[in-house]
């Protein structure tokens, strides 16, 4: 993670849809503080689930 990265931004980058940020959160809840990813952490980006 880099400064300024958000789960919404990552979901937009990897899934093309920022509203899917919760899928990244669910896979990385232990690496998120106050709703933001911990800087310097490597996150798992799971395959997107269907809604």
N, C-alpha and C positions, 0 to 999 in steps of 0.2 A: 504494500500500500504506500502511496505517496501522499504528501500533504494536499488536502483539498478533495481527495477521492471520497465519493459517497457510494452507498449501495445502489442508489437510483442511477447514478452515472455509470456504474459498472454494468447494471442490468441493461441500460440503453446501449452500451458498447458491445456487450456479448450477445444480448438477445434481440436488440433492436427495439426494445420496449422498456422504458424506465419503470413502468408500473409493476414489473415483475421482480422488483428488488427484494421482496419478502422471500423469494425462493433462495436467493443468495444468503439472506439472513438466516433462514432455517438451517442451512448447511454449515453456518459459521457463527452461531450464536455465542460460542465461547470466545470469539475473537473480536467481538463488538462491544464497545463501551458507550453508553449514553446515545445509542443509535448510530454511532459512527465506527467504522473499522479502525482498529488500532494501527497507527502508522508503523510501517516496517514489517507488517504481518503478511503472510502469504495466505490468500483465501482460496477455498475450493469453489469453482464455478460449475455447478451441476448442470446437466442437460435440462432445458426448460420443461416444466410439467405443463400439461394442458390444463386450462381453466375449467 
